Amino acid sequence: HSELYENTAFVIDEAHHIFCTDSDIFNKETSNKIGQLVRHILEHKVTGSQLWFLTATYFRGDGGDIIPESFKKEFRHYFLPMDEYWANYIKYIEKFSYYFSVYYDMPFENVEKIMKNKKKTIIFMPYGAKTFGKGKYGCGAMIKQSIHKVWPEANIVDLIPDDHERKAKKDELKDDVLSKKVDVILTLKIFDEGADWIHAEQCLDLMPSQSLRVSVQRNGRLLREIG
């Protein structure tokens, strides 16, 4: 049904989710749905069609290809370095810095020390088997306890529970009046990308991912401007 895609421009945001590869490990049949669409348009040279890929990082994080090497030469590449982005496009953010703290046991004491600054914070929680033997709910409860020790009045939005209320909480963060009243967001992976909380001042990643894509996306939550 190539005629369905004729004379159409496809702009794919968060393009690192495309999975369309020629490698020996991942064959055509294992491409995801958006990868199959991309492959069809590229292989059939669909009349008048255009593909635009937008992404903060070109890496999927799992070793798979966004598109096969054989197709890459058909694209024009535009790259905006962070320093150029900062110098020419950032208007309201005055500074941005990284701090690393290595802990060998539990992160709760470190969180307590940091949260004394009472800055609006996104905290990316450990998940799965990495929750220090406490499970995601137990770990989340201890983090909240650590925060309230030094910031008793902190308004914490807990996005850890996977229930019907989580989407409503996340949607409220899009409301400027409601989101301004929030002090801390606890999240697992739901806030990695495609989420905005323009009031955020700092981000704590308690279990850094081995994926460059995830790290870039998480830190990118702080590059949403508010004027």
N, C-alpha and C positions, 0 to 999 in steps of 0.2 A: 504493500500500500504506500509506495513512495510518493504518490501524488498527494497524499495527505500532508506531506512536509514541504511541498514545493513552494518557492517564493516566501519562505518563512525564516525569520531570524530567531534562534534559540539562545537566550542569555542565561547561562547556568551559574548561579551564585553558589558559593561554598563548593567550588568545582572539584575539590579534593575528594568528594564523595563518589565521583565517577569511577567506575571499575570496568575497564575495557582493555584487555591485555592479550598479548600473543605469547606470553612466557610458557615454558614447559609445565610449570606448576599450576597456573591458572589458565584454562583454555577458554574458548569462546563461550561455551555453555555455562561457565561459572560467572560470567560478567553479570553485574547487577542490572536492574531495569533501565536506569539512566545510561549505563554503559552500553546496553544493547541498542538504545536509541541513537547514541553517538556513533556506534559502529555502523549501524544501518545507513545513516546519512553520509558517513565518510566512504563506505564501501560502494554505495550505489550512486555517488556523485549526484545527489538529488538536486534537480534544477532550481536555481535561485535560492537555495538554502544557505544559511550562515550559522556558524557556531561561535559563541563567545563564552570563554571560561573566565570566571572571576574567583580568585582565592587568595587568602593571606599566606598560604604555604602550599607549594606544589607537591608536597609529600603526603601520601595516604597514611603512612605510619604502620602498614602491615606488609610492605614489600611488593604490593600489587601496583600495576601501572594505571595511571589515570587514562592515558591513551597509549597505544603501541608506538614504538619508535618509528615505525614505517609511516605513521601519519603526522608526526610532529613537524616535519618539514613543510607541511601544508599550512601551518599557522604562523602568523606574525606574533612576536612576543613583546610584551610591554611590561617592564619591571620598574616599580617605584621603591627605591631604597628607603629604609627607615629614616636616615638622616635628612634626606630630601623631603620626605613626607613631613617630618618634624619642622624643618626650616620654612617650608612654603605653604603648608596646609593647616598645621595646628595653630589655633589662635588663642584658646583660653587656658590650655594646660601649660603650666609654667615649668614643671620639671617632672622627670620620671626616673626612678632608680630601682635597682634590684638589691635585695639583701638576702643572704643565705645563712641559715642556721642548721647545723647538723645535730641531731639528737639520736641517742643510742637506745633509748627506752621509750617513754611515752612523750607525746608532743604537748601535753596539757600545760605543763609549767611554762614552756616557751610561748604558748598562746596567751597565757595569763600575763607574761611580761610585755608582750607586744601590745595587747589590747588596753594597756594602761594609757595609751595615747588617745583612746576614745575616737578613733577615726572610723568612718563608715567603711565597712570591710566585707569583702566576699571571701568566704572560707571554703575551699575545696576539700572535702572530707575524704579520708581513706574509705575504700569500699571492698567488698568481697572478703577474701582471707587476710586482708591487710589492716584490719581494724583492731590490731593489738589484742586479739582474743576477746573482744568485747561486743562484737557485732556492730552493725552500722548504727542501730538505735542506742545501744549503750555508749558507743563512742561519741555520738552526737550529744547525748545527755551530759557527758563529762566535759565536752567542749563548752556547752552552754553554762555549766557550773563554773568553769574556769573564767569565762567572760564576766559572769555576774559577780564574781569575787571582787573584781577591780572596776566593774562598770555595772552597778546594780540595776540602773534604770534602762539598760540597753534593750532596745526593741529588736528582737531576733526573729527573722522569718525562717522557718525550718522547711526546707524543700526535700528533706531526706525521705519522709514517708511517701510511698508510691500509691497515693489514693486520689479520690476525686477532688480533694481540696488543693492539691499541689498546682494544678493548672490555674485555678482561680487565684492562688497566691502569686504565681508568676505573672499573670495578666495584670494584677494590681500594681506591679512594679513599673508598668508602662504609664501609669497615671502619675503625673508629676507631683500632685499634692499628697497622694498616699505614699508614694515611694520615698518622698523626702522625710517622712516620719520613721522610716526603717533605718536601723543602725548597722545590723549584721545580717548577712544571708549565709545560711548553711546549705551546702549543695554537694551532691555527688558528681554526676556527669551531666545532669540536665542543663547546667548553666555554662557548659564548655563553649558553646557557640550559639549564634542566633539569638542571643539574649542581651538586653540592654538594661543597665541600671546606672544612669548618668551621674548619680551622686556618689558612686564608689570612689574612695580615696586610696584604698590599699587592697591587696589580694594576698591571701595566705594559701599556699598549695601544700597541704600536709602530706601528700603522697604523690610527688612529681611523676608524671607518666614517662615511659620510655619513648613515647611518640613525640617527635618534634611538632607535628601538627597540633596535638592537644596542648602542648606547652605554649605555643604561639597564640592559640585561640584563647586560652585562659588569661594570659597576660593582656591580651587585646581587649578584655572587658574594661580595662582601665583607660583605654584610649577613646572613650566616648566623651565628646565635649559637651559642656553646658555653659551657655553664655548668660 
